[in-house]
Structure formats: structure tokens, C-alpha cells
Amino acid sequence: MEPGRTRVLIIDDEPPIRRLLLNYLEDYDEFEVRSARSAEMALEELRREPADVAVVDMRLPGMSGESFILAAGREGLCRRFLLHTGSVDLVLSDDIRGLGVTEKDVFLKPADMDELLERIRETPGAGGR
Amino acid sequence: MKLFSAASRQGSFPNRTLYPVLLAVFAGVLLSTLLAYLYIRDAMEDLALGQTAQALHFLDREVMSRTRELSFLLDLWSHEEVFRLSLDDSRLGVTARAAANRRLSELAGSGAFDRIYLVDAEGTAVAASDPDMVRTVNVADRSFFQRSMQGSPALESFSAGRYSGQPVLVAAAPVHGPDGTGRGVLAATLDIARLSRGLLDGVRIGRTGGAYVLDSQGAVLAVPSWAEPGQFSPGENAARIIAAEGQGRTVQYLSRDVERTAQSLRNPQTGWSLVVEADLAEVLRPAGRVAGLSGAVSLGALFLVLISLGALRRAMASLARSEANFRTIFESAPYSITLSRLEDGVFLDANRTFLDNLGLDREQVVGKTSVDLGILRAEEMEAVSALLARDGRLRNAEATVRHSDGKLHHIIYSAHRVPLGSQDTVLAITADVTGQKEAVMQAFRWRQKFEVIASAAQHVFFDCDLVADAVAWSGSTREVLGYDGDELRGGLARWEGMLHPDDRNPVLERFGEARRECGRFDAEYRLRRRDGEYVYVHEKGVFIPGEDGRAVQVLGVIQDVTGRKQAEMALEASEKKYRAIFNNAPIGIFRSTTDGSFVEANPSLARMLGFPDRESMLAHAADLARDIYPDPAGRARLLGALRTSPAGVSMEVEFRRRDGAPFFAILNAALQRDAAGDSTILDGTIEDITERRRAQDALRQSEEKFSQLFRLSPDSSILVDLDTQKLVDVNDAYLDLFGFVREEVLGRTSQELNVYVDSSRREELYGRLQGDGQVDNFEIEARRKDGSPLIVLLSCRILAIDGAPHMLGVFRNITETKRMQEMMIQTEKMISVGGIAAGIAHEINNPLGIVLQASQNLMQRTRADFPKNREAAEKLGLDLGLLEKYMQARKLDMFLQDIRTAAVRASDIIRHMLDFSRRSESKRKVCDVCDIADKALTLAGSDYDLKKHYDFKRIRIVREYDEGLPAINCTETEIEQVLLNLFRNAAQAMAMADPPVAEPRIAVRVQGLPDRVRIEIEDNGPGMPPEVQRRIFEPFFTTKPLGLGTGLGLSVSYFIVTKGHGGRMAVRSEPGAGTCFSLELPVDETREE
């Protein structure tokens, strides 16, 4: 793990989406990218090593994306959460907003990865640990 | 024979004086024998004369009766119309004469006459039973013709007829014209020989005696058929016979050396001399025989006295024997002989024949008189005694005696006054002539022929001999009474017995009256038939007077009138029936005079007019016009109408009851003409319609009420005649709804009015109405008069009005409701689209994300300026610059871009769909609508797609913004999106119009309304047909070419306005006249924050 690089965790149950995001971000050397296919596995991974940014699919088998965010936030395993979702009825709950998540952090599928990249780069203090 | 016994008993002598006594006895015997002979001969002669006279008398009566009936028949026929017409000179006369010929042959065929002919006023035969006689026979010189022409029937005999040459009897009767003058004569001829044969054959006296007929000149007209030639030919003695006729004396003459005795009688009808004649010897033979026998006995007795002297005892015995012989003669004579006292008529003796005939013993007779025994009536007895006292004798008196066998016998008797000792006695000899009389009557079988004729008329003739109380019936007795004529034989009592008990007294009274006056008897009464039924008969009879002027005979015709009588009774029953109807009919029936009084009225009318009964009404209503009409003009009106149509009028009339209350009636009346042809009577009926009228009034009021209801009803109502489908009536609401005036619609069909958009709906409506009788809530797309659309619900029923089927229909205008409904359906559709989109968006977005990101990765990893790419390429020895050039040369970069664009578009669609279900209140804020509109216009002008297809700058934009518009609460971006969408659509439509729109223009209006703001976007493009307008807000509905429109723009706009902002959105368009979208947003204070 190289210091100064932003640690990104991608959580999505659909492998192509995980792979495409992973490959895209890996092209930029500034990120250390991992992926998980469920919230439970993601929490496990984060407990092993926390991340700076988590790109979270909201509709997941087992634990939901929201529960994951709240759990990870509570445990301090990740600083920032970006929501990457196909759902249309997404409403940001106050709990999530309490973790600093705003509308700008919501990316509806199909999302432009360039925009996603910009938002990740805006993450303050990335790699500043 | 007391005479003899009395004489013999005088001889009482002693033996010593025998001879003188014997001599005296002898002289006495001789004298008495001589006396007896003379008396007996005289009596016998008288008796024979009496018989002859009797025969003559019967003959005369039969001839009279026969000829009278012939005259009667002829008179009957002479009144037949055909004979009167035959005497006409006209053509009718020719036809009539042919008919008369036939009729005359028919009448002659019946056998009463041999020939019948009709002669005209000149005496020439014009029609006859025998065609040869027509125009050949002329009787102008005959007296029967002349007398008949003067009007009286005539009867004349000829010894040689003009036609036959034989002795004939001619009967003639006048034929009268309609004015009563004689036009001609109907004459009938009968051969006397044929007529008299029956009459004469029956009269026979001994071997040589019989009857014959002489005419007034002494020529023989008829003799019996059994007569030998010359047997009855008096020759020149005829004049003597005729001269002595009717005087009751005989004429003796020599005929062929034989002495004949004849007696004659003149028949006044025919002028014939009826003669009865016989050999004198034969007539007197019985008298000679008795006298001879008597003389011989006397001489024998004398001889014995002379021969047997001294033999007194024997002489006495002989005398006694002689007396016995005389008694034997007395007793055994075939004639009744009686001896009676002159002074009181008491019988002294009577012989066996007399006693046997009467069935009495001598003791019952002796000491009695003829009156006691019922032989003579007291006055007859007195007349006989007076005659004998004056003349000493009586010849051929007639009487009727009922014999012991119960039969009535006709007798004639002769009597002589005989002094016997000190007593005046009467010796009477009686002969029974019943047999002869019957023989004569039996002979007249010609009657039967007459009866054949009579029966054709169903007439019964009767001939009653009042003196003998004998009635002869003939004609149709069997048909009318059920008896043969012979069965009815008997006296008048028989007829009386047949009379109906109710008729008996009046009939007998009238019969007696006619008999006393010797006049005519005309009566209608009932006779009991053999079967017990009664027949109605009409009898016409005439009494014929005898010599003393008293009625001795009745001739009558009895006609069966049962048929007529039954008809009369049926008429009476019918009258009774009609009277019952008259009295009980529920309507008033009356007859009144034109002057105004009741002639008759029934009880119903009296009740209607308020009277207790008919009588009090007739008494009260003296002047109808005043008493039963409220105003006399009422009756004047009726009379006027009747004068116009006398055969009958029917009118409604107001009457006044007795209590003054009005009473309405229908009066039917007709004028009746009286015999003079004047119309003074009117008949009619009166029907009380007061109740009916009240009901009609009530009905009319009710009708008015319902008519008002119909007219004023807020529901549009129509009444259609189902047969013609024409509108009969409509109400104001209908006129308001459809925009017609009443005159335009009445009498026309909805087809003609062009009300239906789809006329097949109209046919369907009528079909269902005919099938079910009613239709409810039938939806019709209709047009107003100005063509604007209407949607109505029609409910209708079939009603019978005046017997014809009508449709009553009520319309309800549901145009607005329908529009609302359509909008609601629209909204529902969009909400459901939103629901579906929400459900599938996630599933679609994931693959879209893959497509988009994969294309991004592809583009990124083929870039030449990307260090990781160069690093990897160098390892492989690939020149990235070349790869980039290759991709550009082969347009791979564009393909990647296309993939990316498509993924973005697909995600846009999903996002739009999601808008339907998205609630966006949180984004609202107070905005200025005009600003939003301007922004949208600016966006439209710089829209990539718009530029791509046409130049938005070419379109003239007209802004019409109201001043001082209220601010509204809305989501600015959404309204901006809606307006942009509308501008884009307008511009596209105008650009694609064929032909292109010359001066494209878009008007943007913003108007402030009390509680909302209206925004209108109007273009002058090609417009839209109605079917497009209807679906324009439907999701996925688009008219744009494939790929240019999603079909969601307007539906999302509609959703945003109506659902998101509680406003309204509508479109108005006509093909070729542009389109105008209007949206209204509410000014809602509560939404302001």
C-alpha cells in the first residue's frame, strides 16, 4: 500500500460494474482500489483495512447499502461515501446526511465515471492520513 | 084398423034373424070395403105425388146450389188482374192475353166448367181455354153478355150452344176496370148433359119414373143417363107440364099409349123446368093392390056367407078372419099409418111400421100426440089441425123424425079427415124419404171437383141448411181442420163444439145476429183441429132467406189465417219487447212534437231530469224549450239542426233538471214524417254525460299540468312518433341543449336535424327500443345545430298516445362529465406508467450503467496521451498514435460515442418516466411565470435538437403578458421543462407541415385570473385532427417520426401541471388552423413559504 494514495472501496453485487469501476480508477495511479460484492464482505475488508472513499450500491443482497454506510460510518472505517445506485426512489435519510453525504454524492446509474472521478478527487484529506 | 073392427063389432045378431042380419052385414062389408078402397087409393096417390114433389124439391135445391157455386167461382176468377189487363189495348194487353189463355186453360182443367173465355166490350172472345174460340166466338147478342156488361153476373141456358151445338149452361161475370166500369165479361160454359147427369140419375121412381129438364120453350135439355130413348119426351104435352109447374098438381098424358103422370117445378136461377114423371099405373099400383086385396077379401067373405047359410059361426069366424087380414094389412104396410083425434091430435092407433120406426110400444103412443112424441112442434101441430079442419085433408107435409136407430129421418105425410062414428078422426100415412134424399145428395159427386179447386186456396166451404140443421163441409177441411168433409157432417152444434171456449160466446152472438138480419157474417175466431190444436180462421158467410124472408141457409168460406195471426202475435210480442227496452233502457228515449211537448218518454229520461217517475215528468214538462232547457235557444238550436238534416243529428246539449241543476247530455234525434208528409214529430235518445264531462275536465286539467311539467322540465325531453320517427314535441331544455328553435324541429326526424354524429348509433337505438320497449342511458355522440359536439345520455320509453306508439325520451348532457372522466383516465394511465417505471428503473439502469461505463473505459484505454496506455503499448510494441489514427479512420471513436449517447438517452427516458411518480413539492418556490416563459424561450432558441432540425429564429414570437400577475408557487424547472416542451413541439410541427407554414408564429400569453394564472402557447401550424387531440396526452403516443419523439413529452407535461401543481392543461386545435395549448396554475396561498 503506497502512502498518499486514496483508498477506494467499490461495493456492488454486479461483477461487471465492479470490474469497470475498478479498471477505470486503476488507470489513475492516485487510487488504491478494492472491491466487495456485498456489504458484509465490504465491512470485513474495511475492518481489515479502512478506506477513504466507498462507492456504494444501495440495493444489495443481505445488508443494504444504507445499513452498510451507517455501520461503516459508526465504526469509523471510511470517511466518505458515494452512492452509486439504479434506484429512483432514493431519499437521503438524516442519518446518512449526518455522515456528510449530500445530493452531490449521489450518482444515478448509468453514471458518468468522469464525474464520479471528479467527486472522488474532491474528497478532502484523501491520502492525508 | 079400428075402423073395421068397430064396424064388425056392430054385428050382434040372434040366430033367427040370420038372413036379414047377414044381408045387412054383407051390405056393410061391401060398403066398408068400397070405402076403404077409395080412401086407401086416394092416400096412396097422394103419397106418390108427395114423393114426386119431394124429389123435385131436392132437385131444385141442388141445381140452385150448384149454379150458385158456379157463379161464385166465376165471380172469384173475374177479379183476377190478368183478365183486366187482357182487355187492355196496350202491349201489356198482348202479354196479358197470352197469360190469360194459360190461366183459362188451367181453370177449365180444374173441371168446374168445360170452357171458359174472356170477351171484350164488343162481345168478341179475346182469350179462352180453347184457343179455337179466340176471335171466332161473338156473344154480343146474348142476353147474359148484355146483363154482365151492365155489371151483374148472369146465368143462361141454351138448347144448342153456339160453339158445341149441345145444350149448355153459360155463366157470366163482369170484368171491371180499375175505375169500376165494365170492361168485358168472363164467361164459362158447362154442358148441361154433364151437369145434370149426376143430378138426374139419382132420381128414380119404380121402373118407369125419373127426372128430366126442359127449357122454357119445352125442349128437353137433359135426361138421366139410364133413360131409354123416348122415355122422357113429353112432346106437345110439354106446354101443359110447364103450365102446371109449381102448383103441386100432376099432369096426365098419353105417351106411346101409356098413361104418364108428371109434375114439374121451375128453377128460377136457370129458368129450367125440372120434371119428375112416371107411368101412372106404376104410381097407383100399391093403392090398386091394397084396394083389390080388400075387395077380394070382402067378396070372398060375402061368397062364404052366401054359400054357407046358417053357418053364422063360420061366417063370424070368417068375418073375424077378415078383420085380422085387414089388421095384417094395417100392420104390415110399409108406410106408417096412424089414426088420431082431430080435435086434440091424440093418437087412437098406430101400425107396426110407425111403432118400429120410433122404437115405441103401442101403449106408449096411444093417448099421446105428435108433439108429445117430438114429431111435430106445437105450432106445426096447430097448423096441421087447422088445415085439416078447413080442407079435410093434407098432402105431403114434411117433417124430421129421429128414429130409434138414432138417425134423423126425413118424412113426408098426408092426412085425411075421417068421420068415424061420432068422432072426427084423422088417418095419416107417412113415408120415409130419407133414403131418397141421401141418394140425391150422394149423387152430387161433382162437389169433390169443387173441393179440389177450393183446397188450392186452403178454404173451407160450408153450406148449412138451417131448417134441417145440416151442415155440409167441403174444400180444404183436411188441411185446415184435420177432418175430411164427411167426418164433419152434422148440425151446427158440431161447428159450435169446435169453437175455442174464449171465442164461443162472441162468435155465436154475431152468428145469431147475422141470422136474424139474414145478412152477412164476418168473424175471426179459433177452431179446434182434430189434433186438438186451434187454428185461427176468418169466416165470411152469407145467410140466404127462405120464402118467408127468414134465413134458411148459410153459405160460408172459412180461411185459415193462422199464419197471419201468428205474424200479428209475433208483432205484438215484438212490440212488447221494444216496450221493455224502452222502459228499461239506461238512456233516455223520447218522442216529442216540434211544438215542444212530450208525446212519450221513458222512465230513464224522467230520472235524468230529476222527476220521480215518467208520469210526473209528462205532466210537468208542458213546454220543453222552457221546462227542460236552461235557455229556450237550446231547443231552437236542435230544431234548426234537424231542419238541416232531418234524418238525424247528434249534439251535446245542456239540460236543466227539475231542481235547477245543469245536466249535460248527448242528444240524438231525428224528425219523423206523419201521413201528411209534415214533420211534426221528433224521436230521439238522451245520454247523460255529466259524469263523463267532469272526468274529461279533470283529464284536461291533469293534461295541462303534465304538459307544463314536460315543457318546464330541466331535462331535455322529446316526444317522437315511432311510426314516422318525427319529433312531435320537445321542451325548452331540449331547444337550449341543441340550439334549435321549436319550429325547426317539430315534424322532422333527428336524422334530418343531423343530430347524430354516427347515424348507426341512431339505428341501434331504435332497434333496441323496438326490441325492449325501453332504453336507458344510451350514450350518443351528438351535434348541436352549430355543429359543436355534445355527448348525451338518452333514456326513453314507448308510450301509446292516441293509439299510436310514441317514444318519450329524456337527454342528459354529459359532455363535461365525459371530459372530466377522460382526464381522470389519462391521469390514471400516467400514474400507472410512473409505477411501472419505478419498478423497472433499477433493473434497467444497472445494465445501462455497464453499457455507458464500458464505453468510457474503451475510450479511455485507447487514448494515446494516457500514460498507462503508452506503458502497456510499449511493452507490446504498439504505436498508440497509429491506433488512434486507425480508430478515427474507421470511426471506432464515433461508434463508442454513439454507444455512450444511446445509453445516456435510455437513461433519460427512464428518468422521465420516473418523473410521473416523483413528488417534488420540496423543490417549489414562489416564481414569476413570465420569467419562466422567457427562460424557456431562450432555451428553445439554443436547443441543440431544435437547431438540428430547423431555425427557431425564423419563428415570430408574440408575447402577450398581463400586467400585475400574481406570483405563483411552483417548481420552476418543471414548468420551464413543460413550456420548453411545448415550444419545441410547436416549432417541429410547423417545420414538418406540408405545405410548410409561410409565416410561422408562436403566441405566448400569460393571463391573470382571479385564482389562477393561465398560460397559452398558440401556433399557426397544421393543427390536429380530433382523434389525435384525444390521445395527445397519452404516454408513448407520438406523431413524430421514429426516433425523434419518445411520446412522453406532453404526458409528462400534463402530469407536471395537473398532478404536480394541481392545475389544468388542455389543447384546442383544428386541422389547418393551428393549435393552442393552455395550462392553468393555481394561486395557492398556503403553498407559499
Chai-1 contact restraints between the chains, C-beta under 6 A:
chainA,res_idxA,chainB,res_idxB,connection_type,confidence,min_distance_angstrom,max_distance_angstrom,comment,restraint_id
A,E14,B,N846,contact,1.0,0.0,6.0,A-B,restraint_1
A,P16,B,I850,contact,1.0,0.0,6.0,A-B,restraint_2
A,I17,B,I850,contact,1.0,0.0,6.0,A-B,restraint_3
A,L20,B,Q853,contact,1.0,0.0,6.0,A-B,restraint_4
A,L20,B,A854,contact,1.0,0.0,6.0,A-B,restraint_5
A,L20,B,N857,contact,1.0,0.0,6.0,A-B,restraint_6
A,N23,B,N857,contact,1.0,0.0,6.0,A-B,restraint_7
A,Y24,B,N857,contact,1.0,0.0,6.0,A-B,restraint_8
A,D27,B,K868,contact,1.0,0.0,6.0,A-B,restraint_9
A,G86,B,H842,contact,1.0,0.0,6.0,A-B,restraint_10
A,G86,B,N845,contact,1.0,0.0,6.0,A-B,restraint_11
A,G86,B,N846,contact,1.0,0.0,6.0,A-B,restraint_12
A,S87,B,H842,contact,1.0,0.0,6.0,A-B,restraint_13
A,V88,B,A838,contact,1.0,0.0,6.0,A-B,restraint_14
A,V88,B,A841,contact,1.0,0.0,6.0,A-B,restraint_15
A,V88,B,L914,contact,1.0,0.0,6.0,A-B,restraint_16
A,K109,B,N845,contact,1.0,0.0,6.0,A-B,restraint_17
A,K109,B,N846,contact,1.0,0.0,6.0,A-B,restraint_18
A,K109,B,G849,contact,1.0,0.0,6.0,A-B,restraint_19
A,P110,B,L848,contact,1.0,0.0,6.0,A-B,restraint_20
A,P110,B,G849,contact,1.0,0.0,6.0,A-B,restraint_21
A,P110,B,L852,contact,1.0,0.0,6.0,A-B,restraint_22
A,P110,B,A903,contact,1.0,0.0,6.0,A-B,restraint_23
A,P110,B,S907,contact,1.0,0.0,6.0,A-B,restraint_24
A,M113,B,Q853,contact,1.0,0.0,6.0,A-B,restraint_25
A,M113,B,Q856,contact,1.0,0.0,6.0,A-B,restraint_26
